[in-house]
Amino acid sequence: MYSAGDVRIENVPDPQIIEPTDAVIRVTRACVCGSDLWPYQKMERSDSGRVMGHEAIGVVEDVGADVRTIKRGDFVIMPFAFSDGTCVFCHDGLQTSCIHGGFFGTTEVAGAQAEAVRIPLADGTLFPLRAHADDELLASLLTLSDVMGTGHHAAVIARVTPGKSVAVVGDGAVGLCGVIAAKRLGAEQIIILGRHADRIALAKDFGATDVVSERGEAAVERVRELTGGYGVHSVLECVGLEQAMDTAISIARPGGAVGRVGVPQEQTIPGSEPAFYNNVTVGGGPAPVRAYIEDLLPDVLEGNIEPGRVFDRNVGLDGVPDGYRAMNDREAIKVMVTP
Ligand SMILES: [Zn+2]
């Protein structure tokens, strides 16, 4: 990506082992993230461009001399952040705050919308899949690199537990995975706030019990109507815009919690007053998906959850620029890339 709207497919030098803790993987599947749409809309022109993409599954082609557990030929899930797996925050299960870590698809570390990727700190970062996985599971396995783990994180931070009422703000792929996560954690009522027919239909399949398509104050009123006037225990904020956050805080019931995973596009959090007077806990951030793979993987392998259904388009590398356009125009929910 060279600037907003300017995505090109180019030949670049093959990724190489630079540090002895690196690996190189050949990408089996990658995808375009909703958060990739923020630079797609706003990025300033850059002469060097940025190799985009932070979600992938693939096969290890090469490992550095100090890589111990990851082997050539391993089939791996690549979380969107790399991490050493050994520091104080990795031990706490917060790999996105790893003191030696960072993110793929940045100006510093090339991304995964490519044939191959260099993986820093391979032993801590990559999750090797030792079980056999059928091709039909690839899409769902790919979601464990970000979108399913991120929806799950929103639900965990929003303290979803059995019997709770939940609202999911946003019907993008993360919001839809948030519905899966809320259902999986035992939520009784799951209200999806969104207005795209195809996404709403999928949300219902995933377990949403109610749909609110209003916005702003009307949405708040509608959620209150659906919850006996009080609001929901748990809100998953999966957008990142001010209005979404304002709505999220306003529909939490007193003592409730908001788990925010939409990348914030403003400097301040709205809703300070209702959050304060209702004792609403507001938390969240980049999901430590590396920590969640172990939890979520058995349900994917057993077919109990099918987060791969959020992909409604599959393209080759040449189709990536149009994939960005299609997601940005809300023509596609999420685009998978088969390099
Ligand atoms: Zn660490």
Boltz pocket constraint, residues with backbone or C-beta under 6 A from the ligand:
constraints:
  - pocket:
      binder: B
      contacts: [[A, 83], [A, 84], [A, 85], [A, 86], [A, 87], [A, 88], [A, 89], [A, 90], [A, 91], [A, 95], [A, 97], [A, 98], [A, 99], [A, 100], [A, 101]]
      max_distance: 6.0
